[in-house]
Amino acid sequence: MAGWVEDTYTIALNILKAGLEIKDMTVDPQFNHITSWRVLRLLNFYPRFFSSPLHHKIIFQQNTGPLGMQILSIYCRPRIDVRLPFFITEVVKMLNRRICIVDIYDIYKIGFPNLSAEMEELKGLHQKYQGELGAQITVSAEIDKFGSPCRVKAKVGPDKEPIITETVKIYLSHYLKMCRKVEPITDENLKKEIQERHKAYAQDAIQHDPGVKGLKVILGEKKGVEVAKLLFFD
C-alpha cells in the first residue's frame, strides 16, 4: 500500500515508537485466518499488534478494498492497573471521500484527576481540528455513545488530507503526553470494577459498533464476533 494513508500510518507509528516503549505481540494463531484472508479477492487485512508497560494491547491496522479504498485503524487499550484513557483512530480513503475519527476516550468512566490539565487542553484541540475539518459526521445515538465530546469526526474531500494527518499526529502526541503522567491504580475494588465495565463495553460494542458490524458482514456472525474479540476485547 502506498500514498496518503500509508504515510499517515508511518507517521503515527513513528510518533508512538518515539513516545512509548512498545514491543511486538505474538499474533493469536486464530488471527492468521484474517491476515491472509480475502473476500472475493477484494478485501485485505494487515494488522500489527504491540504491547507497552502501560497498554494491554495496541493495534495498528491497514485494510484495503475495492476501488482504491484504504483504511487505517489505531487502537490503544490501557492496562486495567493504570489510570489512562483509550486512544482510537479511524481514517478512511474511499473514492472522493475521506473519513476521519480520532478520539481520546474514558471508556470505563473512571476519571483522570492526574490529567485534568491535559483533558482541558484536549477541548481546545477538538475545537481547532474539528473546526478546520468541518463537515461533522452525523451518527445514531447507539454509535455516538462510543466516543467522547472531544472526538473529531468528519467526512470531507481529498483536499483535507493534510489536516486529517495533522489531527492524528497532534491527538496521538497529546495522548503520549498523558502517558508520561500516568498514575497506577492500586485499589483492587476499582480494578475489579474496570474489568466488569470492560465486559459490559465489549458486549455493547459487539452489538452496535459499526466496525464490529462490518466484520460480521464480511466474515459471518460467529466468525465476525470471534475476530472482534481477538482484536479489541480479549
C-alpha positions as CSV (number, residue, x, y, z in Angstrom):
1,M,0.0,0.0,0.0
2,A,1.3,3.5,-0.8
3,G,0.1,7.0,-0.7
4,W,-1.5,9.3,1.9
5,V,-3.0,6.6,4.2
6,E,0.3,4.7,4.2
7,D,2.2,7.9,5.0
8,T,-0.2,8.7,7.9
9,Y,0.3,5.2,9.2
10,T,4.1,5.6,9.2
11,I,4.0,9.0,10.8
12,A,1.7,7.8,13.6
13,L,3.7,4.6,14.2
14,N,7.0,6.6,14.4
15,I,5.4,9.0,16.9
16,L,4.2,6.1,19.0
17,K,7.7,4.4,19.0
18,A,9.3,7.6,20.0
19,G,7.0,8.2,22.9
20,L,6.3,4.7,24.2
21,E,8.4,1.6,24.9
22,I,6.5,-0.9,22.7
23,K,7.1,-4.4,21.6
24,D,5.5,-6.7,19.1
25,M,2.9,-9.1,20.4
26,T,2.6,-12.6,19.1
27,V,-0.4,-12.9,16.9
28,D,-3.1,-15.3,18.1
29,P,-3.0,-18.3,15.7
30,Q,-6.7,-17.8,15.0
31,F,-6.0,-14.4,13.5
32,N,-3.7,-15.9,10.8
33,H,-7.0,-16.6,9.1
34,I,-7.6,-12.8,8.8
35,T,-4.0,-11.6,7.9
36,S,-4.2,-13.6,4.7
37,W,-7.9,-13.5,4.2
38,R,-9.6,-12.3,1.0
39,V,-13.3,-11.6,0.3
40,L,-13.8,-12.1,-3.4
41,R,-10.1,-11.2,-3.6
42,L,-11.1,-7.6,-2.8
43,L,-10.5,-7.0,0.9
44,N,-7.1,-7.3,2.6
45,F,-6.3,-7.0,6.3
46,Y,-2.8,-6.0,7.6
47,P,-2.8,-5.8,11.4
48,R,0.2,-5.3,13.7
49,F,-0.1,-5.9,17.4
50,F,2.0,-4.3,20.1
51,S,2.1,-4.0,23.9
52,S,3.7,-1.5,26.3
53,P,4.2,-1.2,30.0
54,L,1.0,0.9,30.1
55,H,-1.1,-0.9,27.5
56,H,-2.8,-4.3,27.3
57,K,-2.9,-4.0,23.5
58,I,-2.0,-1.6,20.8
59,I,-3.3,-2.2,17.2
60,F,-2.1,-0.6,14.0
61,Q,-4.2,-2.0,11.2
62,Q,-4.4,-1.2,7.5
63,N,-7.2,-2.6,5.3
64,T,-7.5,-2.3,1.5
65,G,-10.7,-2.7,-0.5
66,P,-12.2,-2.2,-3.9
67,L,-11.9,1.0,-5.9
68,G,-8.8,2.1,-4.0
69,M,-10.4,2.0,-0.6
70,Q,-7.9,2.2,2.2
71,I,-8.5,2.2,6.0
72,L,-6.1,3.0,8.9
73,S,-7.2,1.9,12.4
74,I,-5.3,2.7,15.6
75,Y,-6.4,1.3,18.9
76,C,-4.6,1.8,22.2
77,R,-6.2,-0.1,25.1
78,P,-4.6,0.7,28.5
79,R,-3.9,-1.9,31.2
80,I,-6.5,-2.0,34.0
81,D,-4.0,-1.1,36.6
82,V,-3.2,2.4,35.2
83,R,-5.4,5.5,35.1
84,L,-5.3,6.3,31.4
85,P,-7.8,6.7,28.6
86,F,-8.1,4.8,25.3
87,F,-6.8,6.3,22.0
88,I,-8.8,5.4,18.9
89,T,-8.4,6.5,15.3
90,E,-10.2,5.5,12.0
91,V,-9.0,7.1,8.7
92,V,-10.8,6.1,5.5
93,K,-9.9,6.9,1.9
94,M,-12.9,6.0,-0.4
95,L,-13.2,7.4,-3.9
96,N,-13.5,11.2,-3.4
97,R,-14.4,11.0,0.3
98,R,-12.2,11.0,3.3
99,I,-13.4,10.0,6.8
100,C,-11.6,10.9,10.0
101,I,-12.4,9.7,13.5
102,V,-9.9,10.4,16.3
103,D,-10.6,10.2,20.0
104,I,-9.1,10.1,23.5
105,Y,-11.8,8.4,25.4
106,D,-12.6,7.4,29.1
107,I,-14.4,4.3,28.0
108,Y,-14.7,2.9,31.6
109,K,-15.8,6.3,33.1
110,I,-13.2,6.2,35.8
111,G,-12.0,9.8,35.5
112,F,-8.4,11.2,35.3
113,P,-7.7,13.6,38.2
114,N,-4.0,13.4,37.3
115,L,-4.7,14.5,33.7
116,S,-7.1,17.4,34.4
117,A,-4.9,20.0,32.5
118,E,-4.4,17.6,29.6
119,M,-8.2,16.9,29.4
120,E,-8.8,20.6,29.4
121,E,-6.3,21.2,26.6
122,L,-7.9,18.4,24.6
123,K,-11.1,20.6,24.4
124,G,-9.1,23.2,22.6
125,L,-7.6,20.7,20.2
126,H,-11.0,19.4,19.4
127,Q,-12.3,22.9,18.7
128,K,-9.3,23.6,16.4
129,Y,-9.2,20.4,14.3
130,Q,-13.0,19.8,14.2
131,G,-13.3,23.4,13.1
132,E,-10.6,23.0,10.4
133,L,-12.2,19.8,9.0
134,G,-15.8,20.8,9.4
135,A,-18.4,18.5,7.8
136,Q,-19.0,16.6,11.1
137,I,-20.4,13.1,10.6
138,T,-23.9,12.6,12.0
139,V,-24.3,9.3,13.7
140,S,-27.0,7.5,15.6
141,A,-27.1,7.7,19.4
142,E,-26.2,4.0,19.6
143,I,-22.9,4.7,17.8
144,D,-22.3,8.2,19.2
145,K,-22.0,6.8,22.8
146,F,-18.8,5.1,21.7
147,G,-17.0,8.4,21.9
148,S,-16.1,11.5,23.9
149,P,-17.2,15.1,23.5
150,C,-13.6,15.7,22.2
151,R,-13.9,13.2,19.4
152,V,-13.1,14.6,15.9
153,K,-15.4,13.0,13.3
154,A,-15.6,14.3,9.8
155,K,-16.4,13.3,6.2
156,V,-14.5,15.5,3.8
157,G,-12.9,15.7,0.4
158,P,-9.3,14.9,-0.6
159,D,-8.2,18.5,-0.1
160,K,-8.5,17.9,3.7
161,E,-5.9,15.0,3.7
162,P,-3.1,17.1,5.3
163,I,-5.4,18.3,8.1
164,I,-6.5,14.7,8.8
165,T,-2.9,13.6,9.1
166,E,-2.2,16.6,11.3
167,T,-5.2,15.8,13.5
168,V,-3.9,12.2,14.0
169,K,-0.4,13.5,14.8
170,I,-1.5,16.1,17.3
171,Y,-4.0,13.9,19.1
172,L,-1.6,11.0,19.3
173,S,1.2,13.3,20.6
174,H,-1.2,14.7,23.2
175,Y,-2.1,11.1,24.3
176,L,1.5,10.3,24.7
177,K,1.9,13.3,26.9
178,M,-0.9,11.8,29.1
179,C,1.0,8.6,29.2
180,R,4.0,10.3,30.7
181,K,1.8,11.4,33.6
182,V,0.0,8.2,34.2
183,E,-0.8,7.0,37.7
184,P,-1.1,3.4,38.9
185,I,-4.4,2.0,40.1
186,T,-3.8,0.2,43.4
187,D,-7.4,-0.1,44.6
188,E,-8.3,-3.7,43.9
189,N,-12.0,-3.0,44.0
190,L,-11.6,-0.4,41.3
191,K,-9.6,-2.9,39.2
192,K,-12.5,-5.4,39.5
193,E,-15.0,-2.6,38.6
194,I,-12.9,-1.8,35.5
195,Q,-13.0,-5.5,34.5
196,E,-16.8,-5.6,34.8
197,R,-17.1,-2.3,32.8
198,H,-14.9,-3.7,30.1
199,K,-17.2,-6.8,29.8
200,A,-20.2,-4.5,29.5
201,Y,-18.5,-2.3,27.0
202,A,-17.4,-5.3,24.9
203,Q,-21.0,-6.7,24.9
204,D,-22.4,-3.4,23.9
205,A,-19.8,-2.8,21.2
206,I,-20.3,-6.3,19.7
207,Q,-24.0,-5.4,19.2
208,H,-23.7,-1.8,18.0
209,D,-20.2,-0.8,16.9
210,P,-20.0,-0.2,13.1
211,G,-16.6,-1.8,12.9
212,V,-17.8,-5.0,14.5
213,K,-20.9,-5.0,12.3
214,G,-18.6,-4.8,9.3
215,L,-16.7,-7.8,10.5
216,K,-19.9,-9.7,10.9
217,V,-20.9,-8.8,7.3
218,I,-17.6,-9.9,5.9
219,L,-16.9,-13.0,8.0
220,G,-20.4,-14.0,9.1
221,E,-21.9,-13.5,12.5
222,K,-20.0,-16.1,14.5
223,K,-16.5,-15.6,13.0
224,G,-17.0,-11.8,13.0
225,V,-17.6,-11.8,16.7
226,E,-14.7,-14.1,17.3
227,V,-12.3,-11.8,15.4
228,A,-13.7,-8.7,17.1
229,K,-13.0,-10.3,20.5
230,L,-9.4,-11.2,19.4
231,L,-8.8,-7.7,18.1
232,F,-10.4,-5.5,20.8
233,F,-11.9,-7.2,23.8
234,D,-9.7,-10.2,24.9
